Amino acid sequence: MTLKTLKRLAPRRLRGLRGAAENTEGVSAVEFALVAPLMLLLFFGTAEVSLLLQSERSVTSATSTMGDIAARLDVITDDDMNDIFGSTEIVLQSLDAQEAAMRVSSLVADEDGNVTVDWSDGRNMAPLSQGATVADLPQDIVPPNGSVIMSELEYTYELDGYFLDEARQLSERFFLRPRRVEQIIRDRDN
């Protein structure tokens, strides 16, 4: 091939490459094919995480409600405890509340600040023994010669999603001071 022939063929070849570069048909489909899996991953992942966060908020709200109701009473009976646990299940209505483990306990401190359990009741969770100490208490949560109501709730959230497929243990613990008395009495006869 001579130099003259090469010069004559070069513009034709460049025209073909220029034409391919200028042809934009199908570019949107290719871009969509590249972006769609990422968008679906973000969409379903966000939905699953938001359901988990909503469940965690329900557990927090239910634990607070359980302790708040107990802290408003002077004397707590068996019927009161059933009502407290029933009210907590209503707050947890978006979850399978029958599976929730709940406990309400009264913690008292002596004049030296030693904290022990005065009474405790639980549903799907063992009550604490009277006179037992509680691990991991925040410092100075119970004032000397005072008492607090401790409400606890644990719930295993089953994730049946595409991305988060293992169970998560949701738990919360609240401390509330009695509203009307120094120490709430547990009446087990009624």
Buried (B, 14 or more C-beta within 10 A) or exposed (E): EEEEEEEEEEEEEEEEEEEEEEEEEEEEEEEEEEEEEEEEEEEBBEEBBEBBEEBBEBBBBBBBBBBBBBBEBEEBBEEBBEEBBEBBBEBBEEBEBEEBBBBBBBBBBEEEEEBBBBBBBBBBBEBBEEEEEBEEBEEEBBEEEBBBBBBBBBBBBEBEBEEBEEEEEBBBBBBBEBEEEEBBEBEEEE
